[in-house]
Amino acid sequence: MSETKHGTKNEKIGSVVSAKTAKTIVVEVTRKVPHAVYKRIVTKRRKFYAHDEQGTAKVGDLVRIIECRPMSKLKRWRLGEVIRQAVQVTADLSAIGIEPAAEKRVSKKKKLKGRAPVSA
């Protein structure tokens, strides 16, 4: 009787830097290592694409990602859990007495002012 032993899956902890695409997040994992020659502590970063089925992770969240089978060309990780949620700032400008700025229109003459005229 031989028992098959499955190794533990690799896990990483990082912060979400992008959640623009459906069911995909980009997680940046940072680590501090000493420089080979100068022995100074250097911060190294790496980005991982991870699968987020429910779309629970937002930009700025601290998350744990777990290694899994390849899901696409770049995705080889899946979201394990959201460790800490980012602070969402939604300020109502009118409540503190600030009115939102109106869109500024620029005329075509002002746009072309610094350029030489195009001749046909």
Residue, then its C-alpha position, 0 to 999 in steps of 0.5 A: m500500500s503506497e499512499t500518494k502524498h500531495g504537496t502543499k500549494n504555494e501561497k503568497i500574500g500581497s496587495v491588489v493593484s488592479a481589478k479592472t477585468a472580470k474575474t481577474i485581479v493583479v496582486e503585487v507581492t513585495r519581499k525584502v532581500p539583501h543585495a548580493v554585493y552591497k548587503r543593503i536591504v532591497t525591496k523586490r516586487r512581482k505581479f501575479y494574475a489571480h482568479d477571483e470568481q465572485g469579484t470580492a477583491k478590490v484595489g488596495d485589499l491585502v489578499r492571500i493567493i493560492e497556486c492552482r492549475p493554469m486558467s489562462k496564459l497568465k493566470r496560475w493563481r486563485l484568490g484564497e481570502v481577503i485578509r484586510q479590506a482597503v479603506q474606501v473613501t467616498a466624500d460628498l463634496s457638497a456636505i463640506g461646502i465644496e462645489p464640484a468644478a464644471e467642465k472647462r471648454v477649450s475652443k479650437k482656436k486656443k487648441l491650435k494657438g501654439r501650432a503652425p497652420v497645416s497647409a494642403 
